[in-house]
Amino acid sequence: MSIVKVNNMTFGYDGSYDLIFDNVSFQMDTDWKLGFTGRNGRGKTTFMKLLLGKYEYRGTISSSVAFDYFPFEVKEDNMLTVHVLEDVCPAFEQWQLEKELSLLGVDDEVLYRPFNTLSQGEQTKVMLAALFLKENQFLLIDEPTNHLDVEGRKIVSDYLRSKKGFILVSHDRLFLDACIDHILTINKTDIIVQKGNFSSWYLNKTREDQNEINENEKLKKDVKRLMTAMKRTAKWSDDVEATKIGFGPCDRGAIGAKAAKMMKRSKAIETRQTKVLEDKSKLLKNIEQSFPLAIQAQDYFRERLFHFEDVVVSYGESKVNQPVTFAVNRGERIAITGFNGSGKSSLLKLMTNEDIAYSGRLEKGTRLKVSYVSQNTAALSGDLSTYAKERGIDEGQFKTILHKMDMSQIQFEKDMSAFSEGQKKKVLIAASLCEKANIYIWDEPLNYVDVLSRIQIEEAILSYRPTMIFVEHDKTFVSRIATKVVDVVSVVN
């Protein structure tokens, strides 16, 4: 057991308008299984890079263990996987590696294949296996679930639950709950460590936020009462002072003393009011306000939008999936499930008129308005205003949704290519929500998107009930949103 101590850490990027971390202090036990959560853009990856010594900062980070990062850089991905792992962990024993791979459900034959021929899920698993072979390391695991299907996530969560000594960034609630015993949270003004999993943290956070809101309402009433009292006392002082003016007999000295006393009382009340206002500014500092999102969904004039009958996607001579038959009817929200490589994304692309080879029959409704969210964010560049114009959506509405999902005004002024992956995904989702569509087709929309934004999106869908078909590996999202599940089975060629 060792303690990592962070004291008075302050950091901001050169040329940035504000600080990412401002004088934060906390400590972590290196035996803990720490989940790491927080809104996109708050600095989760930045914090891990600070632990790795990649940036200069003010304050201190002290630890008796070394830090290592997932995913690590693979400089020559055409090398055999075993040689890639030897570069990362030169001293491992073969039997130890094979044991770790077995726990992750990976056949050790992958070690003798070029790394770039492994699926993204296999790459994730062999990287984790290599890192956990190292001794006296505190592992920084950054979003391992993004390329894992549901079964893959279950295997990796079971694997991590059997380990200790890591910080895990993930936005999958069930995944976090299954394998962590502490949670590290980046709030608006600080970083907090708590014992428990995501669900216990979220319950506590919700209660704390409500308590602060209730206290703030009481404070507003107190401020209003004090302001009224201050104005009334100031008026009394002015009225008393005014009686000194005139031609009749009066004790102007006594009147002046009384006015001064009234003014002193007025100033005291004003001081109290100022103190209350200062206290008020300290409240609500960490509340994660969940503003409701709107969806511009439009009903289709017919009951059926799509019909698949024995559809099989092909690439060249290879068939990807076994024949699939299902219909998409108005008001349904259909989750497409299946292992990685089973053709789920290809089925969605068929519905957007993309040129995908297939056999079987696909019927599509006429004059159908489709809104599509792709997995890929690589094409996003330029400013948000131009993007909104090119997409044909209302710029004000588009930016309002982004702001509600915790995008700051400063972000609006940046080029989208500089956004984090989570922020890029939010751009695609916000644009889709702004489109007046009969059906929303989303392909793994939640990769990199923070948990609180996921909850906002879920609430919007449940409120507006648009017709949807989607691929998503977040089981919580699927269980809350889907009205029907279609499982796609791959073909072994």
N, C-alpha and C positions, 0 to 999 in steps of 0.2 A: 504494500500500500504506500502511495505517495500523494502529496497534495500539490496541485497546481494553483498558485496564487496570482491573481490579477489585481494590481493596486493602482488606482488613479490613472487608468489607461485612457489616453485621449488620442484620437486619430481622425484625420480628414485628408482626402486626396488633394494633391496640388491643383490649385485653380478652382476647387470646389467652393460652392457658396456656403456650405455649412459643414459641421463636423458629423461624422458617422457615429463616433463614440466620444463622449465628453465626461472625463473623470469617473469612469466606472470601476467598481471594485467588487470582487467575489472570489470564491475558491471552489475547486473541484477535486474529488477523490479519483485517482486513476484506476480504482477498482470498479467505479460506477459504469453503468451502461446508460449513457446520457443521450436522450433525444434532444434535438436542437430545432426550435421552431421560431417563427416570427414572420411578419409580412415580407413580401418580396421587396428587395432593395434596402432592407434594414441593415444588412451587413453580415449575414451568416458566413458566406464564403470569405469575405474580407477578414472576419475575425479568425478563421482558421488559417488564413495566410499570415496573419500577425503572429499566431502561435508558431508557424513554420519559419518565422524570421524574414519574411519576404518584404516587409515594409518597415520603415522607421516610424516610431510612435513615442509619445511622452508617457511616463509612468513605468511600471515594471511588470514583467511576467516571469515568475520564477517556477522552476520545475526540475526534479531530479531525473525525469525520464525524457526520452526523445519523442518527437512527434513524427508521424508518417501519414501520408494523404492518399485517399482513394477518390477518384481514379488516378493512378499514376500515369505519367507520360510514357508512351511506348515509341521510342525513336525509330525503330526499324520493324514495322509490323509485318513484314514478309518473312521474318525469322521464325523458326519453330517455336512454339509456345513455351517449351521447356527452357529454351535459351533466353527468351524474354524474361521468364521468371527468375532465372539465374542472375540476370543483371540486377533485379530488384532485391533478391534475397540469396546471395551467393553461397551461404553456408547451410542451406537446408538439406535434410536427408530425404532421399526419394520416397521412403516409406511414409514419412511424415506428410509430405505433400499429397501422396495418394490417399492417405487417411482423410485429410481435409477435403479433397475433391469428392470422396465418397460421401461425406457428410452433406455436401452440397448437391449430390445427385448428378455428378459429372463423371463420365467414364474417363479413365486416365489415358485413353487413346488420343484425346485432344492435345496432349502434351507434344505429340509428334506430328501435329498439323501446323502449317503456318498460322500465326496469330490472326492475320487478317481474314482467314477463312472461317473463323469461329463466329457464331451468331453473337449479337450484342449481349444476350443473356449469358452465354458461355464465357464471354470475355469478363463480364461482371464477376462471375463466380470464381474464375481462376485468379483474378486480381485479388479478391478478398482472401482466398486460400493462401496466396503468397504472403500477404501482409500479416496474417495471423500466425505465420511461422516465425515471425521475428519476436525476439525477447526484449523486455524492458522498453516497449513502445506503447505510446498512447495514440490510438488510431483515430484519424479524422475522416469519417466516411461521408462523402458528399453526394446525396441523392442517388443511391444505388438502384432504386426501384424503377427509374424512368424507362428502362428497356426490358423490364421483366413482366411477363404475363402473370395472371393470378396465381397459378401453380408455382411459378418461379419465386414470386414474392413470399409465398408460404414457406418454401424451402429455405430461403435466405433469412426470413424472420426466425425460423426454428434454429438455424445455425447461429445467428447472432445472440439468441437467448442463451445459448450454451457457452458464450464467451463473456469476457468482461474487459474493461479498459478501452472505451471508445466514446467518441462523440458522433452521433448519427443525425445527419440532416435528411429529413423525409417529410413529405406532406401527406402521406397516406396514414390516416388515423388508425386503422386496424393494424397496420404494419408496426407503427410506433408502440401501440398498446401491447403488442405481442412480445416485444424484445427489449424494452427499456425499464429501468427502475428509478431513474431521475430525469428531470426535464430542465433544459436550459432555454430561456426565453429572452429574445431581444424585444423589449418594449419601446415605446416612443422615447423614453428618457433614461432607461437603464437596462441592465441585464440581470435576470433573477434566476436562481437555481432552486428547484423544489424537488422533494422526494415524490415519487409516483410516476404514473404514465400520462399520456396525453389526455385521456378522458378525465382523470382526477384533476389535472391542471386546468382543463377547460371549465369544469364545474366550479372550481375555486375562483377562476378568473371571472366567470359570469357573475358569481355572487359578489366579488369585490367591486366589479364595475357598477353593479346595481346599488351597492352601499354608497359608493362615491356619488352616484347620480342623486340618490336620496339626500345625502348630506349637502350636495350642491344646491338642491332646491330649498332646503332649510336656510342655507346661507344667503341665497338670493332674497328671501323674505326678510332676513335680518338686515341685510344691506338696505333694502327699501325702507324699512322702519327707521333705521339710523339716519338715512338721508332726509326723511320727512322731519325727524326730530331736529336735525341740524339746521334745516331751513327755518323751522319754527323758532328755534332759539336765536338764530341770527336776526330774525325779524323782530323778536322781542328786544334784542340789544339795540337795533336801529331805532325802534319806537321810543325806547327810554332815552336814548341820546338825543332824539328830536325834541323832547320836552325841554331841553336846555335853551332852545331858541324861542324868543318871544320877549314881551315887554313887562309881563307881570312878575311879582315877587316869587322867587324860588331859590332853593339851595342847589346852585349849579354844581358845586363840588360833590354833594351827595349823589346827585343824578349821574355825574360822570363816573363816580365810583361804582354805582349800581350797573351802569352800562358796561364798564370794564369787566365787572364780575360776570355779567351775562355773556360778554364776548369771550371771556376765558372759558366759560362752560361750553360755548359754541365750538371753540378750538379743540377742546378736549373730546367733544363728540366727533369732530372732524378727524382727529387723530385715531379714535377708535374705528371710524369708518374706513380710514386708509388701511389700518391693520387688517380689518376684515377682508378688504379687497385684495390685499397681499395674500392672505390665506386662501382666498377663492382661486387665485391664480395657480396655487399649488395643487388644487383639486383637479380631477379629470385629466391629469397629465398622462396617464397610461391607459385610459379607456380606449378600447378598440371599437369605435362606433361602427355598427353594421347597418349602413344605409340600404334601403331596398332598391333593387335594380328593376328596370322595366324591359320588357321584350315586345318588339313590334310584330308579334305573330298575327297572321291573317288566316281565317278559315278558308279551306279549299271548298269549291262548289260541289265536289263529288266526294263520296265516301272513301273511295280507294285512290291512293296516290301512286303506289308501285305494286307490282306483282312479279316475284321471282318464281320460276318453275324449272327445277332441275338445272340450275345455273352452275357451271363449272368454269373457273378462271384458269387461263393457260398462259404460260410464258414460253414461247417457242414450242417445243414438242412436249413440254412438261405440264401436266395438270397440277394445279395448286391445291384444290379442295375437292372433297366429295360433293356430289350434287346437293344443292340446297334449295328448298322451296319455302317461301313465306310471302305474306302480303303486308303492306304498310297502309293502314287505314287512318282516317282522320282522327286526331286526338291521341293516337298511340305514341308511346315513347319506347322504342325498341333498342335494347342493348345487344350488340353483336359480340359474342364471346368466342374463345378458342385459343389454342396455343399460338405462340409466335410463329409466323410463317404459314398460317393456315388460310391466308387470303382475305382477312377481314377488311383491311384498308382497300384492297382492290374492289371488293363488292361496293364499298361506299363510293369509290371513284366512278364506278359504272353508273351510279345514280346522278352524277354530276356531268355526264356526257363525255368523260375522259375516254380516250381511245385505249381500251383494255380488251384484249382478246378473250372471248368466252363462248361457251356453247350453252344450249338451253334457251329459254325464253324469258325476256325481261320486258314488261309492259310499264310504260310511264304515262302518267296523266298529262293531258294537254294544258298549255298555258300555266304550267307549274312553276312557282317562284321558289327557288332553292337558295338557302344560305349555307355555305360550306366553311368549316374550320379545318385546316390541314394540320398534320403533325409538324410540318416543316415551317420554321420561322426564318430561314436563311435569306429569303427575298426581302425582308423588311429593312428598309433604309429610307432616309429622308425625314421630313418633318411630318407631324401628325396632321396638320391642316391639309397638306397636299394629299396625304393618304386618304383622308376622309372625302376629299373632293373626287379623287380618282375612283373611290369605291361607291360614290353616289349616296353617301349618308350625311345626315345633319351633323356638322362639326361640333356644335354646342352640346348636342345630346351625347355624341361620342365621347367628348372630353369629360362630360359630367359623370358618365359611367366609369371612366378610368379613374376619376378623382374619388368616386365612391369606393373603388377597389384599392384605395390608398396610394394612388399615383399623385405626386405633388406637382404644383405649378412649375417647379424647376424642371421636372422631367419633360413637361410639354415643350420646353424650349430646346431640348436636345435632339440629336439625330437618332432615329430608332435603332440604328446599327450599334449604338452605345448602350442600349437597354440590356438588362439582365434577361436570361431566358424566360423567367417567370413574367417579367414585364412585357416581353414580346408576345407571350401567349395571351396576356390580358388584352393586348391590342387586337388580336384576332377575335377573341371572344366578344369584346365590347363592340367591335364593328359588326359582328354577326347579330348581336342583340339589337342593333340599330336598323338592321335590314328588314323590310316588310316582306316576310317570307311565309309560304305555306308549310314549309318543312325545313328543319334545321338539321344538317348533317355534320356531325362533329367527329373527327378522328383523333382520339387521345388528346382531348383539349386541355386536360388538367396537368399534364407533365410540367413540373417546375412551379405550378401555381400554388401559393400558400394556402394553408388550411382555412383561414378565416374567409378568404375570397371564395374558396370552394363552397363554403356554407352559404355565402351570399348568392352564389350562382344557383345552388340547389333550391334555395327559398324562392328565387325568381321563377324558376321552372315550375315548381309546385304551385305557385300563385297564378301564373299566366297559362299554364298547361299547353304549351305549343306541341305540335306534332314533331317528333324527333326520331332520328336513328343515329346511334353513336357507338363508338368503340372506346371503352375506358376500363382500366385495370384497377381503379379504386373501388373496392367492393362496397364501401359505405355509400359512395355516390350511386352505384348501380342499384343497390338495394332500396335506396330512397327514391330514385327517379324512374327506373324502368317499369313499364306496365307489362312488358313482354320481353323474353330473352330468346335469342336465336343463337344456337351453338353451331359453329362452323368447324368441321373436322377436316384436317389436312390429309393430303395424299402422300404416301411415301413412294417416291419415284425410284 
